[in-house]
Structures are given as structure tokens and as C-alpha cells.
Amino acid sequence: MRECLRARAGRFVTETTAVFVGHEHLYLRSTIDGVTEIITGGGGATLYAGEGKGRFYHFLLITVSGDG
């Protein structure tokens, strides 16, 4: 999936600092090739991950700023 998105994103790949995705019922944050990737899906349904591995109910509050 990551490679597919990068191939389609073109010039925006070099400007991207973070990617947010959902649906997976857990929380996971990682950095790959300088891009922070966050999976967030802890808003109410049964959680997938085990204890200590992203299994907690949560929400994100995000502020976007800049020239873009």
C-alpha cells in the first residue's frame, strides 16, 4: 500500500511529513523514510491489538498549519 501511495502522490511525497489512516481498530505510530505514519481507529468498536500494543480507546486532535 505504501509503495502504491508514493507512486501516485508524485511531487507531494517530498512535502509529506505525516500520513493518517483509520479503520484498523488500534493505535500505531511509526516513522518510515522520514514520514510519520499514524493508524488510528480506537473510537468505539472492539479493539484488535493486544494489551500494550495499541489496544486502547482514543481520539486525535490535530492542528495543521503552514504555507500550504
C-alpha positions as CSV (number, residue, x, y, z in Angstrom):
1,M,0.0,0.0,0.0
2,R,2.8,2.4,1.0
3,E,4.5,2.0,-2.4
4,C,1.2,2.4,-4.3
5,L,0.5,5.7,-2.5
6,R,4.0,7.0,-3.1
7,A,3.8,6.2,-6.8
8,R,0.5,8.1,-7.2
9,A,1.5,11.0,-5.0
10,G,4.3,12.3,-7.3
11,R,5.8,15.6,-6.1
12,F,3.7,15.6,-2.9
13,V,5.8,12.8,-1.4
14,T,8.7,15.0,-0.8
15,E,6.5,17.5,1.0
16,T,4.6,15.0,3.2
17,T,5.6,14.8,6.8
18,A,2.7,12.7,8.2
19,V,0.0,10.3,7.0
20,F,-3.1,9.4,9.0
21,V,-5.2,6.3,8.3
22,G,-8.0,4.6,10.1
23,H,-10.2,1.6,10.1
24,E,-7.8,-0.7,11.9
25,H,-9.1,-0.8,15.5
26,L,-5.9,0.1,17.2
27,Y,-3.3,2.9,17.5
28,L,0.1,2.6,15.9
29,R,2.6,5.3,15.2
30,S,5.8,4.8,13.2
31,T,8.3,6.8,11.1
32,I,9.3,5.4,7.7
33,D,11.6,7.3,5.4
34,G,11.1,10.4,7.4
35,V,7.3,10.3,7.2
36,T,5.3,9.8,10.4
37,E,2.5,7.2,9.8
38,I,-0.3,7.0,12.3
39,I,-3.0,4.3,12.3
40,T,-5.9,5.5,14.4
41,G,-9.1,3.5,15.0
42,G,-9.9,3.4,18.7
43,G,-13.1,5.3,18.7
44,G,-15.6,2.7,19.9
45,A,-15.6,-0.7,18.2
46,T,-13.8,-3.7,19.6
47,L,-10.1,-3.2,19.5
48,Y,-7.8,-5.6,17.6
49,A,-4.4,-5.3,19.2
50,G,-3.2,-6.9,22.4
51,E,-2.5,-5.1,25.7
52,G,0.4,-2.7,25.3
53,K,0.3,-2.9,21.5
54,G,-2.1,-0.1,20.6
55,R,-5.2,-1.5,22.3
56,F,-6.8,1.5,23.9
57,Y,-9.7,3.7,23.1
58,H,-8.6,7.1,21.8
59,F,-9.1,10.1,19.6
60,L,-6.7,12.5,17.9
61,L,-6.7,16.3,18.0
62,I,-4.7,17.6,15.0
63,T,-3.7,21.1,14.2
64,V,-2.5,21.8,10.6
65,S,-0.6,25.0,9.8
66,G,1.8,26.3,7.3
67,D,2.0,27.8,3.9
68,G,0.1,25.1,2.1
